[in-house]
Amino acid sequence: MARGFESKDVEYQQAEAGRERSGKPALSPAEREDASRRRSIELALARSRSDLATASSPAHRGMLEQAIAELERQLAAYHA
């Protein structure tokens, strides 16, 4: 049983060493939050566009078009 824990520890140490060697600077908590928020907007936008492609009700299509416009506005604010 101890052998399994030992191999997991070695695996963890190797992963940590690989991260340190990647050369990328660590992101601050605020930068991670911004990246997470931007990714969430991108995913919501992709989902809304997919839903729009299959929507048949005019009211539903209108709602999705408004949602897409708002998500695009939010995404543009991150790139500005």
N, C-alpha and C positions, 0 to 999 in steps of 0.2 A: 504494500500500500504506500509506503514512504517513497518507493521508487516512482510511482505515478506523480506524486506531488513534486518530486525533484525535477522530473522532466518538464512539468508545467512551468516551474520556476525558471528553468533554463530557456524554455520557449519565450517566456515573458521578457527575460533579460535580452534575448536576441532581438525581439521586436522593438524594445526600447532603444537598443543600440542602433538599429536601423533607422529609427525616427530621428535620432540625434545626428546621423550622418547625412540625412536627406538634404541638408543645406538650406532648407526653408526656415525662415524665422518663425518662431511661435506666434500665433495670433493672440491678441489680447482678448479678454472676455467680451469687450464691446465689438471687436472685429468679428469674433465668432458669432455673436448675436446678429450682427448685420448680415453675415453670410448665410446664416440659417434663415433669416427673414426673407432675404432675396430668393433663396432656393424655394421657400414655401410659396412665394408669389409666382415664381416660374412654374412650379408644379400645378398650382391652381389655374394658371393661365392655360397650360397645356390641357388640363382636364376640361375647362370651359370650352375651349376650341373644339375638342373632341365631341363634347356633348352638343355643341351647336351644329356640328356636321350631321348629327342624327335626329335633331329636334324637328318635330313636325308642327307643333302648335305655335301659332304666331305669337301668343303671349309668352310662351316659354323661350322662343327665339329672341324676342325683344329683351327679356330679362337677361339672357345669356350675353347678348350684344352689349348691354349696359355693364354687366360684370366684367366682360373682356376689356372694355374701354377703361374702366376703373383700374383693373389690374395692370394694364399697359401704362397708365399714368403713374401708378405706384412704382412700377419697374423703372420707368424713365427717371423718376426722382432719385433712385439709387445710382443710376449711371451718370447723373449730372454732377 
